[in-house]
Amino acid sequence: MKGFMDDSFMLENKTAERLYNEYAKDLPIIDYHCHLPPEEIADDRMFPSMTKIWLDGDHYKWRAMRANGIPEKYCTGDATDKEKFMKWAETVPGTLRNPLYHWTHMELCRPFGIKKLLNPLSANEIYAECNKMLQTPDFSARNIMRKMKVELVCTTDDPADTLEHHIRARDDGFEINVLPTFRPDRSMAVETPGTYNAYLDKLEEASGISISGFDDLINALKSRHEFFHQQGCRLSDHGLETFFAAEYTPGGIRDIFGRVRSGKKLDNEMTEKFKSAMLIEFGLMDHDKGWTQQFHIGAMRNNSTRMFRRLGADKGFDSIGDLPVAGAMSRFFDRLDGMNKLGKTILYNLNPRDNAVMATMAGNFNDGSVPGKMQFGSGWWFLDQKEGMQNQINTLSNMGLLSRFIGMLTDSRSFLSYPRHDYFRRILCSMIGRDIENGEIPGDFDLVGAMVQDICYYNAKGYFGHIFTDARIKTD
């Protein structure tokens, strides 16, 4: 019987262990999509407690705590840091078979070196031991990134953001690339005219362009897109419940924008047309700059109106949605492709029902211009666990080229989430090791080991090579 969290953790056989230890384990990390606060990197933040670095902002943990009967004051409320940590420790034994049990102990092991199980009996000791380490320079935000061999992080940023913290980190001489990602979701969110127009006021201020018509909006966004490009941004990202690809005319979109800018509510047809036009505009901007566009599809957000009103967004009340995606996705990509303006693209689905849809849709628009131009991205959010990763890897293997996959990312707000890359690498090596042991692929370690290394690091390095070779940005 294997021991929990021993050296062979998640590795099913000796072949898997060899693949992991000789080819995957020590590779650097390219974290091309995350939600780390850039201000904390620029400040090289020191964290006063494990609660601040580990529990604050972690809606995965909050959901588990609520399910375990823990009152809200210990999640997002005014309980003390230690009280919150103790309630998390009380919850951890109940997360067996949830990925949180694995992540919790992997994150205690790296970077803290703690191999004890977290539970109510060990909580005081672990809390004190980790807090003591957090007070030392070795555990500042930047030094944790160094310790985990991080080479690049791409944060998630609104077009109106100043990017001052990215600039400060770069100007400080921080050797790890910390680059923004252009996330323009709010510029499409016309469902609530009051909130939307307040956002456009911010965009006006950031761009220096008065936004009275649709052409002004696009010019303001292009101005911010160019500013992001100047600061090293080479990726966009869109968080959508589904794709939009309704038929529209330029004049019709101008009229729709005029309605919403004057504070009028749009009907569903107008909303769909406007979002369809915006997605095309963003696709054109990205292609013209040589960027990679990312689409995170399928989150049904803020399901509890009561808790949304009390706490706001991103507090753990989102779930998997079930809107259809294939038809609009096909039409959207086909429009860009027909203009020869479809750039590199990464697709992430939240509903596992859509795995094969995403993988086969990506294959429709590969054109031989770039290896792996259209990517079926790694398991996201509710799917970034063992079964979700296995299903994504198997679907991509069956319907595309696993060998061209650009691998894992954290999608996290925490500096302690880098072991998710190790989790992915162990799962990948275990799956491929099983295939070798079963005689389903050759036991040629030069061949297979190279593929493992490509998936874990080198494919992403090549796919985002324009980031690393840009003369303005530090290279390794």
Secondary structure, DSSP 8 states (H G I E B T S, - for coil): ---TTSTTTT--SHHHHHHIIIIITT--EEE-S----HHHHHTT---SSHIIIIITT-HHHHHHHHHTT--GGGTTSS--HHHHHHHHHHHGGGGTTSHHHHHHHHHHHTTT---S--STTTHHHHHHHHHHHHTSGGGSHHHHHHHTTEEEEE--B-TT---HHHHHHHHTT-SSEEE--B--GGGG-TTSHHHHHHHHHHHHHHHT---SSHHHHHHHHHHHHHHHHHTT--EEEEEESS-------HHHHHHHHHHHHTT----HHHHHHHHHHHHHHHHHHHHHHT-EEEEEE-EE----HHHHHHH-SSSS--EE-----HHHHHHHHHHHHHTT----EEEEESSGGGHHHHHHHHHHT--SSSTT-EEE----GGG-SHHHHHHHHHHHHHHS-GGG--------S-TT-THHHHHHHHHHHHHHHHHHHTTSS---HHHHHHHHHIIIIIHHHHHTHHHHH-TTS---
